[in-house]
Amino acid sequence: MPGWKTVVNPQRGIAFDVPVDWAVKSSGWVTYVAENGDPEETPPASVGSRAEPDARDTAEAARESARRWV
């Protein structure tokens, strides 16, 4: 994507583009969802990658990944 940077996760064998001004975390970084009022609550949006080793095709992998993120 013109004007974006490529992020690679060599452990998962995937790459994707993100806006150039995003602060990319390490491939092992994990976040969580907190209760309302938690003083250390993280922003309500994030992006990441995961493997879908049981998927039979790309469409199934996309559906399963989206389902888990939502």
Stockholm file with secondary structure:
# STOCKHOLM 1.0

chainA/1-70         MPGWKTVVNPQRGIAFDVPVDWAVKSSGWVTYVAENGDPEETPPASVGSRAEPDARDTAEAARESARRWV
#=GR chainA/1-70 SS CTTEEEEEETTTTEEEEEETTCCCCCTTCCCCCCCTTCTTCCCSCCCCCCCCTTCSSHHHHHHHHHHHHC
#=GC SS_cons        CTTEEEEEETTTTEEEEEETTCCCCCTTCCCCCCCTTCTTCCCSCCCCCCCCTTCSSHHHHHHHHHHHHC
//
